[in-house]
Amino acid sequence: MTTIGIIGSGNIGSQLARAFTALGHDVVIANSRGPASLAGLVAEIADSPRAGTLTAATVAEAAAAGEVVVLTIPLGKVPSLPRDLFDGRTVIDTGNYYPQRDGQIPPLDDETTTTVEWVADQFPGGTFVKAFNHIPAREITDHAQPAGTDGRRALTVHADDEAAKQRVAQLIDGIGFDAVDGGTLADSWRIQRDTPGYGPRLTADELRAKLAEAKRYRDM
């Protein structure tokens, strides 16, 4: 089993903490408010039948502890993190761009880059993977099913590093979803906000079809 760091304890972060600890991973989670603010989530997981453990920590501690680190904070807050925070780590970026929340980010407005490429540029020492950005948080646990289940929901994974992509695909499968290889980080625009595959429950074949249907915002 792997130790997984999670930075961000909102809807997605807390649900992934539940899913990963149920699978048997030890999770170290952090947020901007400090470890004490996570006492309720830690107690919930400690009191439930889990194969893994959850520990609250600082952002630096969570990044250092995890062989894989989930970054699940608003995009507007990403540049405030230290540039060396993810050196040598595989980082799963779950983020989506909402200008009304994040402020205007010109390279995302004009689509000269994708959300994950923009995030990766802030942390040159990390290896980035895009995943978990197109599923409502509650459904991470509600829609999980064993491998081989008919109609099993699928989630995409995008990365430039094939080993990192496969590692995250295995995590996706382990917590209850088919993993669809969506291509490179540059291809991940196909599953950004408001694209056909963003949000609905889809099987692997259906999700591949929706990825193929996607159009750039500027072409819509």
Salt bridges, closest charged atoms under 4 A:
GLU44 OE2 - ARG18 NE 2.69
GLU67 OE1 - ARG167 NH2 3.03
ASP93 OD2 - LYS130 NZ 2.76
ASP102 OD1 - ARG101 NE 2.79
GLU111 OE1 - ARG218 NH1 3.49
GLU139 OE1 - HIS143 ND1 3.62
GLU139 OE1 - ARG153 NH1 2.45
ASP142 OD2 - ARG138 NE 3.04
GLU162 OE2 - LYS165 NZ 3.27
ASP173 OD1 - ARG152 NH1 2.73
ASP178 OD1 - ARG152 NH1 2.81
ASP181 OD1 - LYS165 NZ 2.83
ASP194 OD2 - ARG193 NH1 2.80
ASP205 OD1 - ARG208 NH1 3.05
GLU213 OE1 - LYS210 NZ 3.79
